[in-house]
Amino acid sequence: MRLDDVRIPDEDAAEDRAWHVARAAYESRAPAPHARRVPVRALVLAGAILAVAAAAASPPGRAVLSSVRKAIGEEHAARALTRLPTGGRLIVESSSGPWLVSEDGSKRLLGDFVDAAWSPHGLYVVATQADAVAAVDPGGRVRWSLARPSVRFARWGGSRTDTRIAYLARRRLRVVAGDGTGDRPACGSPTAAAVAPTWRPGPVHLLAYADAHGRISVVDTDTCSVSWRSSPIAGLRSLEWSDDGRRLLAVSRSGLTLFGVAAAHPLSVRPLARVAAAAFDPRSHRIGIVRGREVLLLDGDHLGRRPRRVFAGAGGFSDLAWSPDGRWLLVAWAGADQWLFLRPDGGGRVRAVGSIAEQFGGGRFPKLGGWCCPAQ
Amino acid sequence: MAGSGRHERSRLRAARAGSVSDFEALFRAYWPRAHRAAYLVVHDSAAAEDIAQEAFLAAIRALDRFDRSRPFGPWLHRIVVNRAIDWARARALRAEAELDERPAPDARPELDDPTLAALARLSPEHRAVIVLRHLLEYTPGEIAELLDLPRGTVNSRLRRGLDELARSVER
């Protein structure tokens, strides 16, 4: 028996990731050396100076962050969105309903829906009305719909051949198959928080959702076996799995909490106030964050490290979406009525597009609903 | 067994006092086998990484109250193996859902190794005692203590597990 010879995929990288997590946890508990007391104001000032210097000095920071924008909006913004900078299609949620934006910049209003999300491979969209959940193809044709009261947060997951949609109806969690059959309360019909549930990528129908107490549960909706349930997290706003299914990111009013696949105890916690939105880079565990007046990047495997600021500007950012290839970060700058396409790894200038609200039917500044796969 | 005896106690003492290098020495000594043990029970590299990582985080949380007279390894391995058994049991309940689907290219790529494939056919409880005996090299008596099982149960699981493995590999 030679169990020592069995090869574990990604073994060395796993050790490296685990060491960084363990080291961060160890250093946060290690006895601090005795230090002279330094006035808090001086520390805050020094920290602010260092943060600005670090952001400006790093090469990718220099490439994107030419200066901290004092005026609201990019001066040379395009007046219309003529194309996306890379492949894929984008859902945009406006006052008049969800729009699908194609790579060539063409836009299609899906219909009288409120909220929309992609199917796992971008073949369909699940959309909700106040009293219905519906599957719609990118051409706007409704493939099926299901009348249910007070529907919100429909999300689609699963493999190419067997998918499920989770959604809330009167705040109770329900699940329906991707073809619209088998609608039922999910595993005891728990009362859920007003947070979109999220499917772990892959063939097993593993769903993460937040209950009314702010506890996150990860449950197999076919067997109702619970993988784990976390302690309550106050002010939970969003949940998202990384594309490899190894990390679950919870964004709350106090910061970011990162979970693994197997355990309810967080792998790491990053206190960070005023986070408007955060999302995983589809190629890695890197996390894009919009927070007040800045756009940050944080390494999800080392949450304790200093985030890198890639852009800053007055007026406040509201939302973000990664391109499917992870090379572009779309940031919604509500205060400037602009979108910014940033290259988080540096190289190339910021591409700005103005008059966003007007381009999507007027009304309130639209929300980003997800930038998915190329047309199929 | 990695890091045993006086050196281990000295490293634990230093790690408790805040020495990152001693903590890293403990981590590097124990991670490979903890990770491997979890993997051989759950057969899922992402879950194994999380289970082993979580065991180390539990060790860090308990560092200040850890009983210095007891060795670190068995304490860590008990956490790893028990969590791996729990995870594998929960996973087994989900297996039926996968039968409906076409085999995806990445469905179970990790089972190419014949030893691993044979081990996967055993129950998580049988896998655990075999891993503890033949990877981590504990005696049946020590395994009984780690898993809170009668020694006779450990012996019978070892025997049945090894018989089953031998049959699987011969096929």
Interface residues (C-beta under 8 A of the other chain):
Chain A: M1 R2 L3 D4 D5 V6 R7 I8 P9 D10 E11 A14 E15 R17 A18 W19 V21 A22 R23 A25 Y26 E27 R29 A30 P31 S159 R160 T161 D162 P203 V204 H205 L206 D220 D222 T223 S225 V226 S227 D244 G245 R246 G260 V261 A262 A263 H265 L267
Chain B: A15 A17 G18 V20 F23 E24 F27 R28 W31 P32 H35 R36 Y39 L40 V42 D44 S45 A46 A47 A48 E49 D50 I51 A52 Q53 E54 F56 L57 A58 I60 R61 L63 R83 W87 A90 L93 R94 E96 A97 E98 D100 E101 R102 A104 A107 P109 E110 D113 T115 L116 I130 V131 H134 L135 L162 L165
